[in-house]
Amino acid sequence: MAISKELAQDLSPAAIKKAVVSTAIQSPLTVYPVATALVAGVYSAIIYPSTLALGLLGVGAVTGIGSWVWQSIVKGDDLANDFVNAYRQELVERRDKALSSLSKDLIEIDLNDGLSQIQLFKDKYDNFVKVLDKQLEPGELTYNRYLSIAEQVFLGGLDNLDAASLAVHSVSAIDIDRIDNELSKTDNSTKASELKSRRDMHSQQMNRVSELLLENEKALTQLDEVTTRIASVNTQQGRAQVALEDAMEELQHLITRAETYSK
């Protein structure tokens, strides 16, 4: 379930602008006219510059370039919002699917701290949304982009819990009490070595669980801090957007960390 590099997208304004330009270039309204112009141009250059070929060259070039300008500049914000909305919907679907199965896994292995973190991520995400609703206009590009970043952090936290669950499952068949009891009684060095190896494996995996849970605690704290910073921004001031972007950049760092820890 871990966030892949493809899913954990860069949602900076520059990255979104690049996606919009790419979408405009790949649009049929851009591709086909430009392709027609290229064919007509090659025909005119190599075979014969007929009036029809030159006409197709001109019309195709003007239509293709016009389509690109219209979509990337005039309709750019709409394309960007569509891009972010589609991406956010994918995150929501993955999050909801993960929540259902993950909760059952954590109950099965009795990882109560993990269950508590799921609820905390829900509460803090909901609080983030409430604050964002008051500071920005729901549905606009910046609003949807910020929500998508928060969704990434939420999903990253679930990825950490999924990795923690897997770590616990991997050593669930190791009976530590039995191993300690056997070690206290055995004089066989070979047997003792094998028992200690199993105990070390158990210890390593449980330490990993602790590290993953701690990383989530850091993410939860950061969500609170960013939410508080967004609430304190005066959106009527000229530097409000800069302050908001600075706050969201901190959440972007969490996404990178979550991807690293869940692997």
C-alpha positions in Angstrom: 0.0 0.0 0.0 3.0 2.3 0.3 2.9 5.6 -1.5 4.7 5.2 -4.8 6.8 7.9 -6.4 4.1 8.2 -9.0 1.4 8.8 -6.5 3.2 11.2 -4.2 3.2 14.0 -6.8 4.8 17.3 -6.6 1.9 19.8 -6.3 3.9 23.0 -6.4 2.5 25.7 -8.7 5.4 25.1 -11.1 4.7 21.4 -11.3 1.0 21.9 -11.9 1.8 24.5 -14.6 4.1 21.9 -16.3 1.3 19.3 -16.2 -1.2 21.8 -17.7 1.2 22.6 -20.6 1.8 18.9 -21.2 -2.0 18.3 -21.2 -2.5 21.1 -23.7 0.2 19.8 -26.0 -1.3 16.3 -25.9 -4.8 17.4 -26.6 -6.3 16.1 -29.9 -7.2 19.7 -30.7 -3.4 20.5 -30.7 -1.9 17.2 -31.9 -4.0 16.6 -35.0 -3.7 20.1 -36.5 0.0 20.2 -35.8 0.5 16.7 -37.3 -1.4 17.9 -40.4 0.8 20.9 -40.7 3.9 18.8 -40.4 2.8 16.4 -43.1 1.8 19.3 -45.3 5.1 20.9 -44.7 7.1 17.8 -45.5 5.1 17.3 -48.6 5.6 20.9 -49.8 9.4 20.7 -49.1 10.0 17.3 -50.7 7.4 16.8 -53.3 5.5 19.9 -54.4 4.4 23.1 -52.6 0.8 23.0 -53.9 -1.8 25.6 -52.8 -3.6 22.8 -50.8 -0.5 21.7 -49.0 0.5 25.2 -48.1 -3.0 25.9 -47.0 -3.1 22.8 -44.8 0.3 23.8 -43.4 -0.9 27.3 -42.4 -4.3 26.2 -41.1 -2.9 23.3 -39.1 -0.1 25.4 -37.6 -2.5 28.3 -36.6 -5.1 25.9 -35.3 -2.6 23.8 -33.3 -0.8 26.7 -31.8 -4.1 28.5 -31.1 -5.4 25.4 -29.3 -2.3 25.2 -27.2 -2.5 28.9 -26.2 -6.2 28.6 -25.4 -5.9 25.6 -23.2 -2.6 26.3 -21.5 -3.2 30.1 -20.9 -6.8 31.0 -21.2 -8.2 27.7 -19.8 -5.1 27.0 -17.8 -6.6 27.4 -14.3 -9.5 25.1 -15.3 -7.2 22.4 -16.5 -5.0 22.7 -13.4 -8.0 22.4 -11.2 -9.2 19.3 -13.1 -5.8 17.8 -12.8 -5.6 18.4 -9.0 -9.2 17.3 -8.4 -8.7 14.0 -10.3 -5.5 13.4 -8.3 -7.1 14.2 -5.0 -10.0 11.8 -5.8 -7.5 9.0 -6.3 -5.9 9.8 -2.9 -9.3 9.7 -1.2 -10.2 6.4 -2.8 -6.9 4.9 -1.7 -7.2 6.3 1.8 -10.8 5.0 2.3 -9.8 1.6 1.0 -6.8 1.5 3.3 -8.7 2.6 6.4 -11.1 -0.3 6.2 -8.5 -3.1 5.9 -5.9 -1.4 8.1 -8.1 -1.0 11.1 -8.9 -4.8 11.0 -5.2 -5.6 10.9 -4.3 -3.4 13.8 -7.1 -4.9 15.9 -5.9 -8.4 15.0 -2.4 -7.7 16.2 -3.6 -5.6 19.2 -1.6 -2.5 18.1 -3.7 0.0 20.0 -1.3 2.9 19.5 -1.8 2.4 15.7 -5.6 2.5 16.1 -5.3 5.7 18.1 -3.2 7.3 15.4 -5.8 6.5 12.7 -8.4 8.4 14.7 -5.9 11.2 15.3 -5.1 11.5 11.6 -8.9 11.7 10.9 -9.5 14.4 13.5 -6.5 16.5 12.5 -7.3 16.3 8.8 -10.9 17.3 9.4 -9.6 20.2 11.5 -7.2 21.2 8.7 -10.2 21.2 6.3 -12.3 23.4 8.6 -9.5 26.0 8.9 -8.8 25.9 5.1 -12.5 26.4 4.5 -12.4 29.7 6.4 -9.2 31.0 4.7 -9.7 30.0 1.1 -12.6 29.5 -1.3 -13.5 25.8 -1.5 -13.2 24.6 -5.1 -10.5 27.0 -6.2 -7.2 25.6 -7.4 -5.1 26.6 -4.3 -7.7 25.1 -2.0 -7.8 21.8 -3.8 -4.0 21.7 -4.1 -3.6 22.2 -0.3 -6.2 19.5 0.4 -4.3 17.1 -1.9 -1.1 17.7 0.0 -2.8 17.1 3.4 -4.4 13.9 1.8 -0.8 12.8 0.9 0.3 13.2 4.5 -2.8 11.3 5.8 -2.1 8.5 3.4 1.6 8.5 4.3 0.6 8.0 7.9 -1.5 5.0 6.9 1.4 3.6 4.9 3.5 3.8 8.0 0.9 1.9 10.0 0.6 -0.7 7.3 4.3 -1.2 7.4 4.1 -1.5 11.2 1.4 -4.1 10.9 3.5 -6.1 8.5 6.5 -5.9 10.8 4.4 -7.3 13.7 2.9 -10.0 11.5 6.4 -11.1 10.4 7.5 -12.0 13.9 4.1 -13.0 15.3 5.1 -16.7 15.4 8.1 -16.0 17.6 7.3 -16.7 21.2 9.6 -14.5 23.2 8.6 -15.9 26.6 9.4 -19.4 25.4 12.7 -18.3 23.9 13.8 -16.6 27.1 12.7 -19.7 29.1 14.7 -22.0 26.8 17.8 -19.8 27.0 17.7 -19.9 30.7 17.8 -23.7 30.7 20.0 -24.7 27.8 23.7 -25.4 27.9 23.9 -26.1 24.1 25.7 -23.2 22.5 24.3 -23.9 19.0 20.7 -24.0 20.3 21.3 -20.8 22.3 22.7 -19.1 19.2 19.6 -20.0 17.2 17.3 -18.8 20.0 19.1 -15.5 20.3 18.9 -15.0 16.5 15.1 -15.4 16.7 14.9 -13.0 19.6 17.0 -10.5 17.8 14.8 -10.6 14.7 11.8 -10.0 17.0 13.5 -7.1 18.7 14.5 -5.5 15.4 11.0 -5.6 14.0 9.4 -4.3 17.1 12.0 -1.4 17.1 10.9 -0.7 13.5 7.3 -0.5 14.7 8.3 2.0 17.4 10.1 4.1 14.8 7.1 4.1 12.4 4.7 5.1 15.2 7.1 7.9 16.3 7.3 9.2 12.7 3.6 9.3 12.6 3.5 11.3 15.9 5.9 13.8 14.2 3.5 14.1 11.3 0.5 14.6 13.5 2.3 17.4 15.4 3.3 19.0 12.0 -0.3 18.9 10.9 -1.3 20.8 14.0 1.4 23.3 13.5 0.6 23.9 9.9 -3.1 24.2 10.6 -2.3 26.8 13.3 -0.1 28.7 10.9 -2.8 28.8 8.2 -5.3 30.0 10.7 -3.1 32.9 11.7 -2.5 34.1 8.1 -4.3 37.3 7.2 -5.6 36.5 3.7 -6.3 40.2 3.1 -2.5 41.0 3.1 -0.4 40.9 0.0 2.1 38.3 1.5 -0.7 35.9 2.5 0.0 33.5 -0.4 3.7 33.4 0.4 2.9 32.5 4.1 0.5 29.8 3.0 3.0 28.3 0.6 5.7 28.2 3.3 3.4 26.3 5.6 2.4 23.8 3.0 6.0 23.2 2.0 6.6 21.8 5.5 3.9 19.2 4.8 5.6 18.3 1.5 8.7 17.3 3.6 6.5 15.0 5.6 5.4 13.2 2.5 9.0 12.4 1.5 9.7 11.1 5.0 6.6 9.0 5.1 7.6 7.4 1.8 11.1 6.6 3.1 9.9 5.1 6.4 7.2 2.9 4.9 9.7 1.2 2.6 
